[in-house]
Amino acid sequence: MAVDAEVVVIGAGPAGSLAARQLARKGLSVHLLEEHAEVGRPVHCAGLIGIEGLRNNGIVPHSNVVLQRVRKSVFHAPSGAQLLLAKSEPHAFVLHRDRLDHQLAQEAEAAGAKLQLRTRVTRVWRERNEMRLNIEHKGQKNELRTQFVINAEGINAQLMKPFRLPRPKRGYMLPALQYEVSNISLSTDTVHLFFNSQLAKNFFAWVIPLDEHHARVGLATAHKQAPEALAKFLHACHLTRGAKIEKRYGGIVYSGGPSSKTVTQRFVNIGDAAGQTKATTGGGVVAGGACAIMAASHIHRALQDGHYNHGELRRYERTWKRGWGRQLQLMTLLRRLVNTLDNQELDQLFSSLQHSKARQLIEQEGDIDRQGRVIRTAFTSPVLLRSALRLLLPKVRFLPQLLWG
Ligand SMILES: Cc1cc2nc3c(=O)[nH]c(=O)nc-3n(C[C@H](O)[C@H](O)[C@H](O)COP(=O)(O)OP(=O)(O)OC[C@H]3O[C@@H](n4cnc5c(N)ncnc54)[C@H](O)[C@@H]3O)c2cc1C
């Protein structure tokens, strides 16, 4: 009996839709399955996404998707000291994330993928030379047969368990909370990040402008009291005092780094499900999307000539690790280092970053997505290396955790 589709993609987030779009453009038959009634809902994202990264993934956001263009970032130390990093041109968009997801799913459909909403995959298994999936659609159970499964279920991914592929690490999943607020005054080309180990342990709080009087204000924290912390932050922060809360969102930010193994026979994990997320900022749209496109290209090759070639998948694993894996590993290391710092030590770090050479280096080499380069360069800059060593030598006891999580 023939399969229902050559490839089934689970989850119509950015990673799943980009993979489906790429496969459909290559002429493969693709089913894109999404458990929700609408793509992009509920929203869990701050919507700050690198312009170049989107471009490299072949994404041109429609004009109704883009809210602002960001050129400046202000990093706030616990002491209140500020570090301003400014680019000459906008380097990131503030987006309507639901509309972006919608656009990508529509592009996948336009290329020929079959999008099925309200369709939840409950089980995936391999049977001889094909894959089977149990699905539920409006209370009805069904079975699908395919040559290949791409799992883009997001951070709470479960379906890889029978294949013994690692899931995102629970200890690095941080509860996050975000409000859309009004009644404030902001510069629309500037985002603000606030570091404070008591308020937002192992992460930071953010203020991202939607327009001059509206913003997304949120935080993620390893302490389990995100609502209390965010209420405190809204009140204490000079940018948001007196703000009126219009909408509330929750979610899980991931800072655990990429999974060591993402492929097995006829099954690939991509996006958040594979930990392809920047541990420094929790952003996964660009990195996960880039890996999704690579995975789709290799799967296309693996299925060419009508027979399945597992060697192509091993090549995919090597390619994404070379292209993004090292970047993501370096960001994970930086995240773990910063997680060891208390507020006083964060203040010291900020004061060494204020040094003009350090700032210049970050402004020149800094890239919102590919942060590996600036991290590597920073560790060879005498100014930064000296202060990093001063801060980190007392932390040798954390070494095993820093290296192996
Ligand atoms: C508060 C917050 C702020 C963030 N801010 C940013 C940001 O500013 N920039 C950025 O780049 N990233 C940000 N992120 C991270 C970003 O949202 C994720 O990295 C990104 O969504 C991952 O894309 P994905 O396609 O892998 O997974 P998801 O976007 O999570 O998509 C997974 C999809 O799979 C579906 N699904 C799950 N299980 C099944 C199933 N069994 N059957 C069928 N469908 C299923 C889900 O419904 C969902 O639609 C933020 C995250 C949070 C929580």
The ligand as an SDF file (V2000), in Angstrom:
LIG
                    3D

 53 58  0  0  0  0  0  0  0  0999 V2000
    8.4560   34.1420   26.4790 C   0  0  0  0  0  0  0  0  0  0  0  0
    9.2360   33.7150   25.2550 C   0  0  0  0  0  0  0  0  0  0  0  0
    9.8470   34.6800   24.4690 C   0  0  0  0  0  0  0  0  0  0  0  0
   10.5540   34.3030   23.3370 C   0  0  0  0  0  0  0  0  0  0  0  0
   11.0970   35.2820   22.5590 N   0  0  0  0  0  0  0  0  0  0  0  0
   11.7610   34.9510   21.4280 C   0  0  0  0  0  0  0  0  0  0  0  0
   12.2720   35.9630   20.5740 C   0  0  0  0  0  0  0  0  0  0  0  0
   12.1150   37.1560   20.8460 O   0  0  0  0  0  0  0  0  0  0  0  0
   12.9360   35.5730   19.4400 N   0  0  0  0  0  0  0  0  0  0  0  0
   13.1040   34.2520   19.1130 C   0  0  0  0  0  0  0  0  0  0  0  0
   13.7320   33.9300   18.0810 O   0  0  0  0  0  0  0  0  0  0  0  0
   12.6190   33.2780   19.9000 N   0  0  0  0  0  0  0  0  0  0  0  0
   11.9480   33.5960   21.0470 C   0  0  0  0  0  0  0  0  0  0  0  0
   11.4240   32.5960   21.8410 N   0  0  0  0  0  0  0  0  0  0  0  0
   11.6850   31.1940   21.4810 C   0  0  0  0  0  0  0  0  0  0  0  0
   10.8440   30.7730   20.2950 C   0  0  0  0  0  0  0  0  0  0  0  0
    9.4800   30.9960   20.5750 O   0  0  0  0  0  0  0  0  0  0  0  0
   11.1000   29.2990   19.9720 C   0  0  0  0  0  0  0  0  0  0  0  0
   12.4880   29.0730   19.8740 O   0  0  0  0  0  0  0  0  0  0  0  0
   10.4430   28.8950   18.6460 C   0  0  0  0  0  0  0  0  0  0  0  0
    9.0470   29.0570   18.7140 O   0  0  0  0  0  0  0  0  0  0  0  0
   10.7600   27.4430   18.3250 C   0  0  0  0  0  0  0  0  0  0  0  0
   10.1310   27.0950   17.1190 O   0  0  0  0  0  0  0  0  0  0  0  0
    9.6930   25.5690   16.8550 P   0  0  0  0  0  0  0  0  0  0  0  0
    9.0460   25.5770   15.5290 O   0  0  0  0  0  0  0  0  0  0  0  0
   10.8280   24.6690   17.1370 O   0  0  0  0  0  0  0  0  0  0  0  0
    8.6120   25.2530   17.9970 O   0  0  0  0  0  0  0  0  0  0  0  0
    7.2290   25.9380   18.3150 P   0  0  0  0  0  0  0  0  0  0  0  0
    7.1880   27.3330   17.8330 O   0  0  0  0  0  0  0  0  0  0  0  0
    6.9940   25.7020   19.7730 O   0  0  0  0  0  0  0  0  0  0  0  0
    6.1850   25.1040   17.4760 O   0  0  0  0  0  0  0  0  0  0  0  0
    5.8380   23.7730   17.8110 C   0  0  0  0  0  0  0  0  0  0  0  0
    4.4700   23.5090   17.2100 C   0  0  0  0  0  0  0  0  0  0  0  0
    4.1800   22.1180   17.3240 O   0  0  0  0  0  0  0  0  0  0  0  0
    2.8380   21.9460   17.7200 C   0  0  0  0  0  0  0  0  0  0  0  0
    2.7550   20.6280   18.3510 N   0  0  0  0  0  0  0  0  0  0  0  0
    3.3470   20.2240   19.4930 C   0  0  0  0  0  0  0  0  0  0  0  0
    3.1020   18.9250   19.7420 N   0  0  0  0  0  0  0  0  0  0  0  0
    2.3270   18.4940   18.7230 C   0  0  0  0  0  0  0  0  0  0  0  0
    1.7380   17.2290   18.4190 C   0  0  0  0  0  0  0  0  0  0  0  0
    1.9350   16.1600   19.2060 N   0  0  0  0  0  0  0  0  0  0  0  0
    0.9820   17.1240   17.3080 N   0  0  0  0  0  0  0  0  0  0  0  0
    0.7880   18.1930   16.4780 C   0  0  0  0  0  0  0  0  0  0  0  0
    1.3120   19.4150   16.7320 N   0  0  0  0  0  0  0  0  0  0  0  0
    2.0850   19.5620   17.8300 C   0  0  0  0  0  0  0  0  0  0  0  0
    2.6010   23.1110   18.6650 C   0  0  0  0  0  0  0  0  0  0  0  0
    1.2190   23.3870   18.7920 O   0  0  0  0  0  0  0  0  0  0  0  0
    3.3500   24.2350   17.9670 C   0  0  0  0  0  0  0  0  0  0  0  0
    2.5500   24.9230   17.0530 O   0  0  0  0  0  0  0  0  0  0  0  0
   10.6920   32.9390   22.9920 C   0  0  0  0  0  0  0  0  0  0  0  0
   10.0900   31.9650   23.7900 C   0  0  0  0  0  0  0  0  0  0  0  0
    9.3550   32.3480   24.9010 C   0  0  0  0  0  0  0  0  0  0  0  0
    8.7020   31.3030   25.7460 C   0  0  0  0  0  0  0  0  0  0  0  0
  1  2  1  0
  2  3  1  0
  2 52  2  0
  3  4  2  0
  4  5  1  0
  4 50  1  0
  5  6  2  0
  6  7  1  0
  6 13  1  0
  7  8  2  0
  7  9  1  0
  9 10  1  0
 10 11  2  0
 10 12  1  0
 12 13  2  0
 13 14  1  0
 14 15  1  0
 14 50  1  0
 15 16  1  0
 16 17  1  0
 16 18  1  0
 18 19  1  0
 18 20  1  0
 20 21  1  0
 20 22  1  0
 22 23  1  0
 23 24  1  0
 24 25  2  0
 24 26  1  0
 24 27  1  0
 27 28  1  0
 28 29  2  0
 28 30  1  0
 28 31  1  0
 31 32  1  0
 32 33  1  0
 33 34  1  0
 33 48  1  0
 34 35  1  0
 35 36  1  0
 35 46  1  0
 36 37  1  0
 36 45  1  0
 37 38  2  0
 38 39  1  0
 39 40  1  0
 39 45  2  0
 40 41  1  0
 40 42  2  0
 42 43  1  0
 43 44  2  0
 44 45  1  0
 46 47  1  0
 46 48  1  0
 48 49  1  0
 50 51  2  0
 51 52  1  0
 52 53  1  0
M  END
$$$$
